[in-house]
């Protein structure tokens, strides 16, 4: 798999997640992707329904960690505004997540920033617009030869230099066990 394109054998492995404010839109987008030939699989890490009041960082971080570990290529996260799940996902080392409620931002999230995660606000965007933007987003790839590649490399270099202890999942697991912290 190429990290830059997020594509494995021509088809994407997508992880979806939402809080109770975004679950209906998440489910609709999940079902749309399951019918898309460009998507090999869709993993849903929750929440299951609107009665689940898990805080948005819980499913957002779970989804981002799957991508960071290489178990998924891209993610689609939904909460009330899209902002909270984006912030939460971006706390996972190596992850680039963004809110994109318009086609141009969705395009540039991949082509200029190599984002692995797009987020939506169920209280901000209508479901038809989200479906259109997502369908477009699935078709974009990052060009490692583009001028943007050097900019993305700067982000990665900063993260690696300033947070070297977070560069690998095994390191995070060891640090957590040493601190007596279990992984959810």
C-alpha positions in Angstrom: 0.0 0.0 0.0 1.2 3.5 -0.7 0.7 5.8 2.3 0.5 8.7 -0.1 -2.5 7.4 -2.1 -4.1 5.4 0.7 -4.9 2.8 -1.9 -4.4 -0.9 -1.6 -4.7 -2.8 -4.9 -7.0 -0.1 -6.3 -9.5 -0.3 -3.5 -9.7 1.6 -0.2 -10.2 0.2 3.3 -12.3 2.8 5.1 -13.1 3.2 8.8 -16.1 5.2 9.9 -17.0 6.6 13.3 -19.4 9.1 14.8 -20.9 10.2 18.1 -24.7 10.2 18.7 -25.1 13.6 16.9 -23.5 12.2 13.7 -24.6 8.5 13.7 -27.4 8.9 11.2 -25.2 10.6 8.7 -22.3 8.2 9.4 -24.6 5.2 8.7 -25.8 6.8 5.5 -22.2 7.5 4.3 -21.1 4.0 5.4 -23.8 2.4 3.3 -22.9 4.6 0.3 -19.3 3.5 0.5 -20.1 -0.2 0.9 -21.8 0.1 -2.5 -18.8 1.9 -4.1 -16.4 -0.3 -6.2 -13.5 1.9 -5.1 -14.0 0.7 -1.5 -12.8 -2.7 -0.5 -14.2 -2.6 3.0 -15.8 -0.4 5.5 -15.1 -0.9 9.2 -17.6 0.8 11.6 -16.2 1.6 15.0 -19.3 3.2 16.3 -21.4 4.5 17.7 -24.2 2.1 16.8 -27.2 4.4 17.4 -28.2 7.7 18.9 -28.8 6.2 22.3 -25.0 5.7 22.7 -23.7 8.9 24.4 -20.0 8.1 24.1 -18.0 11.3 23.8 -16.9 12.0 20.3 -13.2 11.6 21.0 -13.7 7.9 21.8 -14.8 6.7 18.3 -12.7 9.3 16.5 -9.5 8.2 18.2 -10.4 4.5 17.7 -10.8 5.2 13.9 -7.6 7.2 13.7 -5.6 4.5 15.4 -6.7 1.9 12.9 -5.3 4.1 10.1 -2.1 4.9 12.1 -1.6 1.1 12.5 -2.1 0.5 8.8 -5.3 -1.4 9.3 -7.4 1.1 7.3 -6.4 3.5 4.5 -8.8 6.4 5.2 -11.5 7.4 7.6 -14.8 9.3 7.6 -15.8 10.8 10.9 -19.0 12.6 11.9 -20.1 14.6 14.9 -22.3 17.7 15.3 -19.9 20.1 13.6 -17.1 17.8 12.4 -14.7 19.9 14.4 -14.5 17.7 17.5 -13.8 14.5 15.7 -11.1 16.2 13.5 -9.3 17.6 16.6 -9.5 14.2 18.3 -8.2 12.3 15.3 -5.4 14.7 14.8 -4.1 13.8 18.3 -3.1 10.4 16.9 0.5 10.6 15.6 0.8 10.5 11.9 -2.9 11.4 11.3 -4.1 14.3 9.2 -7.8 14.9 9.5 -9.9 17.9 8.3 -13.4 19.1 8.2 -14.6 19.5 4.6 -18.1 20.8 3.9 -17.3 21.8 0.3 -15.9 20.1 -2.8 -12.8 22.2 -3.1 -11.7 21.7 0.5 -12.2 18.0 0.2 -10.1 17.9 -3.0 -7.3 19.9 -1.4 -7.4 17.8 1.7 -6.0 15.0 -0.4 -4.1 16.7 -3.2 -2.4 19.3 -1.1 -2.4 17.8 2.4 -2.6 14.0 2.0 -5.3 13.8 4.7 -6.4 10.4 5.6 -9.5 11.5 7.3 -12.4 13.7 6.2 -14.9 14.8 8.8 -18.5 16.2 8.5 -20.8 18.0 10.8 -24.3 16.5 10.8 -25.7 19.7 12.1 -23.8 21.7 9.4 -24.2 19.8 6.1 -27.1 18.1 4.5 -26.8 14.4 3.7 -26.9 14.8 -0.1 -24.1 17.3 0.0 -22.1 15.1 2.3 -22.6 12.1 -0.1 -21.5 14.2 -3.1 -18.4 15.5 -1.4 -17.5 12.0 0.0 -17.9 10.4 -3.4 -15.6 13.0 -4.9 -13.1 12.6 -2.1 -12.8 8.8 -2.6 -11.5 9.4 -6.1 -8.6 11.8 -5.1 -5.0 10.7 -4.6 -1.9 12.5 -3.4 0.9 13.0 -5.8 4.2 12.5 -4.0 6.0 14.4 -6.8 3.8 17.5 -6.3 5.0 20.7 -4.7 2.7 19.8 -1.8 4.8 16.7 -0.9 7.6 18.8 0.6 5.0 20.7 2.8 3.5 17.4 4.0 7.0 16.1 4.7 7.6 19.2 6.9 4.6 18.2 9.0 5.8 14.6 9.3 9.4 15.8 10.2 8.1 18.1 12.9 6.0 15.3 14.4 8.9 12.8 14.2 11.4 15.3 15.7 9.3 16.7 18.5 7.3 13.5 19.4 9.7 10.7 18.6 8.2 8.5 21.3 5.0 8.4 19.3 6.4 7.2 16.0 5.2 3.6 16.3 2.3 1.8 17.8 4.6 -0.6 19.6 6.3 2.3 21.3 2.9 3.7 22.3 1.8 0.4 23.7 5.0 0.0 25.7 4.8 3.5 27.1 1.2 2.9 28.1 1.9 -0.4 29.9 4.9 1.3 31.6 2.6 4.0 32.9 0.0 1.5 33.9 -2.5 2.7 31.2 -4.5 0.1 29.4 -5.6 0.5 25.8 -9.3 0.6 25.0 
